[in-house]
Amino acid sequence: MARPGLLAAVALSMAVSALLLPRAAHAQEYPWCVSREGYLDCAYATHEQCQQTASGIGGCELNPRLLFPRTPPVPGARSNRRRKAYWLR
């Protein structure tokens, strides 16, 4: 039979190691993008940061993902489109 002190130490070490596990990172969308050769690099918090990076290589644009966010459809909402009859497909 194991000693109670040893079991408590093992339980404590498992709890501490669970607290130290890495957390999931959350992506952050920045409002400014460097536009270069059809590619957008959206990693700038201010227009000034974007302009300093883009100097001589491209221009700055607002992040289109923030301008036109995709919102998920509401469950149970009806579409405005009319459905074709099954015999017309």
C-alpha positions in Angstrom: 0.0 0.0 0.0 1.3 3.4 -1.0 1.9 6.1 1.6 -0.6 9.0 1.8 2.1 11.6 1.5 3.4 10.0 -1.7 -0.1 10.0 -3.2 -0.7 13.6 -2.3 2.6 14.6 -3.9 1.8 12.8 -7.1 -1.7 14.3 -7.2 -0.2 17.8 -6.5 2.4 17.4 -9.3 -0.3 16.3 -11.7 -2.5 19.3 -10.9 0.4 21.7 -11.3 1.5 20.1 -14.6 -2.1 20.4 -15.9 -2.1 24.1 -15.1 1.1 24.6 -17.0 -0.1 23.1 -20.2 0.0 25.5 -23.2 -3.3 27.2 -24.0 -4.7 27.5 -27.5 -3.7 30.7 -29.3 -6.4 33.0 -30.6 -5.9 34.5 -34.0 -6.2 38.3 -34.1 -7.3 40.2 -37.2 -5.5 43.5 -37.7 -7.2 46.4 -39.5 -4.4 47.3 -41.9 -2.8 45.2 -44.7 0.2 45.7 -46.9 -1.0 45.1 -50.5 1.7 43.8 -52.8 1.4 41.9 -56.1 -2.1 40.8 -55.2 -1.1 39.5 -51.8 -2.4 41.0 -48.5 -0.3 40.9 -45.4 -2.7 41.9 -42.6 -0.5 42.3 -39.6 -0.6 46.1 -38.8 -2.6 47.8 -36.0 -2.2 51.3 -37.3 -2.0 52.9 -40.7 1.4 54.4 -39.9 2.8 50.9 -39.2 1.5 49.7 -42.5 2.9 52.7 -44.4 6.3 52.3 -42.9 6.4 48.6 -44.0 4.9 49.3 -47.4 7.3 52.1 -48.3 8.6 51.3 -51.7 7.0 47.8 -52.0 3.3 48.4 -52.1 0.4 50.2 -50.5 -1.9 49.9 -47.5 -5.5 48.8 -47.5 -8.1 48.1 -44.9 -8.5 44.5 -44.0 -11.3 43.1 -46.1 -12.1 40.4 -43.5 -13.0 43.2 -41.1 -14.8 45.3 -43.6 -17.0 42.4 -44.9 -17.3 39.8 -42.2 -18.9 36.5 -43.0 -21.8 36.0 -40.6 -23.1 32.5 -40.2 -26.7 31.9 -41.3 -29.3 32.0 -38.6 -30.6 28.5 -37.9 -34.2 28.2 -39.1 -34.1 31.4 -41.2 -35.8 31.1 -44.5 -34.0 32.1 -47.7 -35.4 34.8 -50.0 -34.5 32.6 -53.1 -37.3 30.6 -54.6 -36.5 27.0 -55.0 -36.9 25.4 -58.4 -39.4 22.7 -58.8 -37.8 19.3 -58.7 -38.9 18.5 -62.4 -37.0 21.6 -63.7 -33.6 20.5 -62.5 
